Amino acid sequence: MKKIAGVILTVSLILGVLVGCSEQQSSQVTETTPQQSTVSTDGSTSMEKVIGYLSEAYMEEKKDTKVTYNPTGSGAGIQAVSEGRCDIGLSSRDLKDEEKANLTGTVVAIDGIAVIVNNENPIENLSVEQIAKIYTGEISNWKEVGGDDQAIVLIGREAASGTRDGFESITKTTDKCKYTQELTSTGDVIQTVSSNPNAIGYASLASVKDSVKMIKVDNVSPSKETIQNGSYKIQRNFVLVTKTGSELSSAAKDFFEFATSSAADELIEKAGAIPVVR
Amino acid sequence: MRKSRLKVIEKLMNTFFMVCGIAALAFVIIITAFLLVSGIPAIKEICFVKFICGEVWKPTAAEPMYGILPFISTSVFGTLGAIIIGVPIGVLSAIYIAKAAPKKCGTALKSAVELLAGIPSVVYGLVGMIVIVPFVREIFNIPDGANLFSAIIVLSIMILPSVISVSETAIKAVPKEYEEGSLALGATKTETTFKIVVPAAKSGIMTSVVLGIGRAIGEAMAVMMVSGNASNMPKLFGSVRFLTTAVASEMSYSSGLHRDALFSIALVLFIFILIINLILNFGIKEKKR
């Protein structure tokens, strides 16, 4: 009996301490909030760099505003904004028709997806159709597209990745790709392609360095100009998603205008994406 | 006066320790409950047989397929392979450290093993990705080195520390009289080690094997980097995906039933590890008897 009483006493004491903590915390929060307004963004992990550069520069200028970013993925970001859980949703794909019913998408930047091969690979150019055939397994040897007599090793990203979704929807190979490796980051893809002479992979243009070779697609090499004028085929939009008909908070509106103004172009390029032509 | 104060302190401390003890239990219960609650709905929705025995995993397709047989069999074969390679090496080096090695050499080896145990799994994965994968590709002359075989190599290295240290303790715990008796009867040192000491330490060595299995089946990061990660049925030189990596690689972007199914995979993995722990507990009980 005494023991039980002791347990109850201890538990209530501990709870008391915990409750005390939370009360203190909440009072602190209420003290700081009046001076600071928050803009919450939520969505595509591919947009991390772009939104990071934009929010950092913005916060430097407006000390009283805090821009938060929650990397959840395009789908989750779109859902979050439609449920009002964040101010601006981030999507690395265009909105679907049913999403357009109550959401508005504004293109903030363009992302080029580079198709990469090992530096030792003699291949320079592939058509979108050839790339699609390679990824669906119809073409399985490099000699069929003018390369060495070697089996092609297909490197891709995991299901539900934004880059994979972008690549597969552009090449019309959705759900048909026969990947040899499904890796979980752009860095892994580049590393794997750079260490395997038979490999082909895809990655955001900005992340690709000299360690691998970017091939031309339909005789167009990926670059800022070819992506802006649309001649390079494998590209996708980075979209800011807002709720149609409902007003943004003044801070969110200000940030939105900043992100879509020409002042943001330089930052977007620094972040490795391509600014839109206005 | 003083006595009663001491008594109160004693009581308070006692209850405090009890709360700490209960915390560990509470975490186990919370995690189990969480896995059951979040894992079962998807299994029900997909249908248990289709989920466990389905050979195709296509969660984002227009007609999603949620079959995890490839992952289950990969985990089983991968662990089996790691045991086949890792256990003989581990047990033999335990015998060497405990019985044959000169004192200095034994200490050095032991601290090396301890260091091996402390290396984070992502480092194993990185070394595997940069050294083992290209090596396997060139040695076997296959297009890609990221496959089940590379994963088995990495896993068998990773289970070495637990196999070696537990086996070594078991071998050292064999009473000296056994050995002396055997040597007095004219058996050589090697005969004594393999016919007397090892059988006497059998249950300890078995414990080390089960621990190794537990380590291998629960490893995610390292195998994710060397196994290729495509959801195929296991082939020694084919790209494969383990139960652990199936959860880890897709969790970040998934949503809806796909996400729930990942929790179900975690539940299956949890049941596997539960079974291994039960085996371990029974093994230890047998030893005590």
Chai-1 contact restraints between the chains, C-beta under 6 A:
chainA,res_idxA,chainB,res_idxB,connection_type,confidence,min_distance_angstrom,max_distance_angstrom,comment,restraint_id
A,G6,B,K11,contact,1.0,0.0,6.0,A-B,restraint_1
A,G6,B,T15,contact,1.0,0.0,6.0,A-B,restraint_2
A,V7,B,T15,contact,1.0,0.0,6.0,A-B,restraint_3
A,T10,B,T15,contact,1.0,0.0,6.0,A-B,restraint_4
A,T10,B,V19,contact,1.0,0.0,6.0,A-B,restraint_5
A,G73,B,Y253,contact,1.0,0.0,6.0,A-B,restraint_6
A,G75,B,S255,contact,1.0,0.0,6.0,A-B,restraint_7
A,A76,B,S255,contact,1.0,0.0,6.0,A-B,restraint_8
A,A151,B,P143,contact,1.0,0.0,6.0,A-B,restraint_9
A,V153,B,P143,contact,1.0,0.0,6.0,A-B,restraint_10
A,V153,B,D144,contact,1.0,0.0,6.0,A-B,restraint_11
A,E158,B,S249,contact,1.0,0.0,6.0,A-B,restraint_12
A,E158,B,E250,contact,1.0,0.0,6.0,A-B,restraint_13
A,A159,B,P59,contact,1.0,0.0,6.0,A-B,restraint_14
A,A159,B,T60,contact,1.0,0.0,6.0,A-B,restraint_15
A,A159,B,E250,contact,1.0,0.0,6.0,A-B,restraint_16
A,A160,B,T60,contact,1.0,0.0,6.0,A-B,restraint_17
A,A160,B,Y253,contact,1.0,0.0,6.0,A-B,restraint_18
A,A160,B,S254,contact,1.0,0.0,6.0,A-B,restraint_19
A,S161,B,Y253,contact,1.0,0.0,6.0,A-B,restraint_20
A,D175,B,A61,contact,1.0,0.0,6.0,A-B,restraint_21
A,Y179,B,A230,contact,1.0,0.0,6.0,A-B,restraint_22
A,T180,B,D144,contact,1.0,0.0,6.0,A-B,restraint_23
A,T180,B,G228,contact,1.0,0.0,6.0,A-B,restraint_24
A,T180,B,S239,contact,1.0,0.0,6.0,A-B,restraint_25
A,Q181,B,A146,contact,1.0,0.0,6.0,A-B,restraint_26
A,Q181,B,G228,contact,1.0,0.0,6.0,A-B,restraint_27
A,Q181,B,N229,contact,1.0,0.0,6.0,A-B,restraint_28
A,Q181,B,S239,contact,1.0,0.0,6.0,A-B,restraint_29
A,E182,B,N229,contact,1.0,0.0,6.0,A-B,restraint_30
A,E182,B,A230,contact,1.0,0.0,6.0,A-B,restraint_31
A,T184,B,S249,contact,1.0,0.0,6.0,A-B,restraint_32
A,S195,B,P134,contact,1.0,0.0,6.0,A-B,restraint_33
A,N198,B,P143,contact,1.0,0.0,6.0,A-B,restraint_34
